[in-house]
Amino acid sequence: MKAIVKKSLVVDGKLTVLQEIQAGIVACTQCPRLRAYGENLGVVKRRAYIDQTYWAKPVPGFGDPKARILIIGLAPGAHGANRTGRPFTGDGAGNFMYPVLHEMGLANHGNAVSRDDGLKLRHAWICSVVRCAPPGDKPTPQEIRNCSRHLTAELGELKRVKVVVALGKIAFDGYLAHLLAAGVIERRSLYKFGHGAEYRLPNGLVLLAAYHPSLRNTNTGRLDKVMFARIFVRARELAGLD
């Protein structure tokens, strides 16, 4: 597999570094189990989307290249991002999250249904620790490690990020693994996941933890809109947006 290109192309009509990274993510075939699963979903389909063409490829990050807030999730939803090709788009988690981001001034609207819906983020970038939909929402540790290079590459180009919001424990742990590999932290045991947990990191960034806006959390009341909104009120404050 080809390595992600890092040379910056700034000539008109050429890709930026971040766009090249995104293209490398889409072309990735490093995890055969995940690729086979995602592609099969695009063939079998869910009845509600039977007439749609599934993206069925790895899903790159999305948002404002000048983002001050980075939002990290677990992985594309089987019939959400794996279908639409954009994080948290076309599923229940996105239907819960994007209206909150809109109210917080981080999105121009809150209706995320497709890559062509006109949705744009302000001061925020959204990605995930795993870029392919995993069976049962459970990627293997090796698959998470395989995908870590994509997160590292994206973070290397998001130079204005001040706050990282990790949605769920797997995303939280995945980001800590990135920090450990980068030499930013010495051990992960000092950082415990919990909704609202906040850590100022040695590199000056702040890590915020939140429950994932999955239907199993929002439908059961484990996570509600007020709880979720408070995370982003705090993120805006820490990012200097208020």
C-alpha positions in Angstrom: 0.0 0.0 0.0 1.2 3.5 -0.9 2.3 5.7 2.0 0.3 8.9 2.6 1.8 11.7 0.5 3.2 14.5 2.6 4.5 16.9 0.0 2.5 20.2 0.0 1.0 21.1 -3.4 -0.3 24.7 -3.3 -0.5 25.4 -7.0 -4.1 26.1 -8.3 -5.9 23.0 -9.1 -3.7 20.8 -7.0 -4.5 19.0 -3.7 -3.6 20.5 -0.4 -1.7 18.3 2.1 -4.9 17.7 4.0 -6.7 16.7 0.9 -3.9 14.3 -0.1 -4.2 12.7 3.4 -7.9 12.3 2.9 -7.4 10.7 -0.5 -4.9 8.3 1.1 -7.5 7.3 3.8 -10.1 6.6 1.1 -7.6 4.4 -0.8 -6.5 2.4 2.3 -6.8 -1.4 2.2 -4.7 -2.3 5.2 -7.5 -4.1 7.1 -9.1 -6.8 4.9 -11.8 -7.7 7.4 -13.0 -4.2 7.6 -12.9 -3.5 3.9 -14.8 -6.7 3.2 -17.5 -5.9 5.8 -17.9 -2.3 4.5 -18.1 -3.3 0.9 -20.6 -6.1 1.6 -22.9 -3.6 3.4 -22.9 -1.6 0.2 -24.1 -4.7 -1.7 -26.7 -6.1 0.8 -27.9 -2.6 2.0 -30.6 -1.8 4.4 -34.1 -1.8 3.0 -34.6 1.9 3.7 -31.5 2.7 1.5 -31.9 0.0 -1.1 -31.9 2.5 -4.0 -28.8 4.4 -2.8 -25.2 3.8 -3.7 -23.2 3.2 -0.6 -19.8 4.9 -0.2 -18.5 1.6 1.2 -14.9 2.9 1.6 -12.8 4.3 4.4 -14.2 7.6 5.6 -11.8 10.6 5.8 -12.2 13.5 8.3 -14.4 16.5 7.7 -14.5 20.1 8.7 -12.6 23.3 8.9 -8.9 23.0 8.2 -8.4 25.9 10.6 -10.2 24.0 13.4 -9.6 24.8 17.0 -11.7 21.9 18.2 -11.1 18.3 17.1 -13.9 15.8 17.6 -12.9 12.2 17.5 -15.4 9.3 17.2 -15.1 5.5 17.1 -15.7 4.5 13.5 -18.1 5.0 10.6 -21.7 3.8 11.2 -22.5 0.7 9.1 -25.5 2.5 7.4 -24.4 6.0 8.3 -21.0 7.2 7.3 -20.2 3.9 5.5 -23.2 4.8 3.3 -22.8 8.6 3.0 -19.0 8.9 3.1 -18.9 11.6 5.8 -18.5 11.2 9.6 -21.7 11.0 11.6 -23.9 11.6 8.5 -27.1 9.8 7.9 -27.5 8.0 11.2 -29.0 8.5 14.7 -25.7 9.6 16.2 -25.3 12.4 13.7 -29.0 13.4 14.0 -28.2 13.9 17.7 -24.8 15.6 17.4 -25.1 18.0 14.4 -28.0 20.0 15.8 -26.0 20.6 19.0 -23.0 21.7 17.0 -25.2 24.1 15.0 -26.6 25.6 18.2 -23.0 25.9 19.5 -22.0 27.9 16.4 -19.8 25.1 15.1 -21.9 24.1 12.1 -23.9 26.2 9.6 -26.9 23.9 10.0 -27.8 20.7 11.9 -29.3 18.4 9.2 -26.6 15.9 8.1 -28.0 13.6 5.5 -25.4 13.4 2.7 -22.1 14.8 1.5 -24.1 17.2 -0.8 -26.3 18.7 1.9 -24.3 21.9 2.2 -23.2 21.2 5.8 -20.0 23.1 6.8 -18.2 23.2 10.1 -16.7 26.3 11.7 -13.7 25.9 14.0 -14.2 22.1 14.2 -12.9 19.0 12.5 -14.5 15.6 12.9 -12.7 12.2 12.4 -12.5 8.8 14.0 -9.9 6.4 15.3 -11.0 3.8 12.8 -12.0 4.8 9.3 -13.9 1.7 8.2 -17.2 0.4 9.7 -16.3 -2.5 12.0 -18.7 -5.5 12.6 -20.6 -4.9 15.8 -18.9 -1.5 16.2 -15.9 -3.5 17.6 -12.6 -3.0 15.8 -9.7 -5.2 16.9 -6.7 -3.7 18.7 -4.6 -4.4 15.6 -7.1 -2.6 13.3 -7.0 0.4 15.6 -3.2 0.4 15.4 -3.3 0.1 11.6 -5.6 3.1 11.4 -3.6 5.3 13.8 -1.3 6.6 11.1 -4.3 8.3 9.5 -5.1 10.1 12.7 -1.5 11.1 13.1 -1.3 12.5 9.6 -4.5 14.5 10.0 -3.5 15.9 13.3 -0.1 17.0 11.8 -2.0 19.3 9.4 -4.6 20.6 11.9 -2.1 23.0 13.4 -4.6 25.3 15.2 -6.3 22.7 17.3 -6.5 23.6 21.0 -9.2 21.2 22.3 -9.8 17.5 21.5 -13.3 16.1 22.3 -13.2 12.3 22.4 -16.6 10.7 21.9 -16.6 7.4 23.8 -13.9 5.3 25.5 -12.5 3.7 22.4 -12.0 7.1 20.8 -10.5 8.4 24.1 -8.1 5.5 24.3 -7.2 5.8 20.6 -6.2 9.4 21.1 -4.2 8.5 24.1 -2.4 5.9 22.1 -1.5 8.6 19.5 -0.2 10.8 22.3 1.9 8.0 23.7 3.4 7.1 20.3 4.1 10.8 19.7 5.9 11.1 23.1 3.5 13.6 24.4 2.5 11.5 27.4 4.5 8.9 29.3 1.6 6.6 30.2 -2.1 6.3 29.6 -3.0 5.2 33.2 -3.1 8.9 34.3 -6.1 9.6 32.1 -9.4 8.1 33.0 -12.4 8.2 30.7 -15.7 9.7 32.0 -18.2 12.0 30.6 -17.0 15.5 31.3 -13.5 14.5 32.2 -10.9 17.2 31.3 -7.2 16.9 31.1 -4.6 19.6 30.1 -1.9 17.7 28.2 1.8 18.3 28.3 1.7 19.8 24.8 -0.8 22.5 25.9 -3.9 20.9 24.3 -6.9 20.0 26.4 -8.6 16.6 26.2 -12.3 16.5 26.9 -14.2 13.2 27.2 -17.8 12.6 26.4 -20.2 9.7 26.1 -20.6 8.7 22.4 -23.9 10.0 20.9 -25.0 6.5 19.9 -28.6 5.6 19.9 -27.9 3.1 22.8 -26.7 6.1 24.9 -29.3 8.7 23.8 -32.3 6.4 23.7 -31.6 5.2 27.2 -31.0 8.6 28.6 -27.4 8.0 29.5 -26.6 10.9 27.3 -29.0 13.8 26.8 -28.8 17.1 24.8 -28.0 19.2 27.8 -25.1 16.9 28.9 -23.7 16.9 25.3 -24.1 20.7 24.8 -22.2 21.4 28.0 -19.2 19.6 26.6 -19.1 21.9 23.6 -19.7 25.0 25.7 -16.6 24.1 27.6 -14.7 23.2 24.4 -15.5 26.6 22.9 -14.3 28.3 26.1 -11.1 26.4 26.1 -10.5 27.0 22.4 -10.9 30.8 22.9 -14.0 31.0 20.8 -16.1 32.8 23.5 
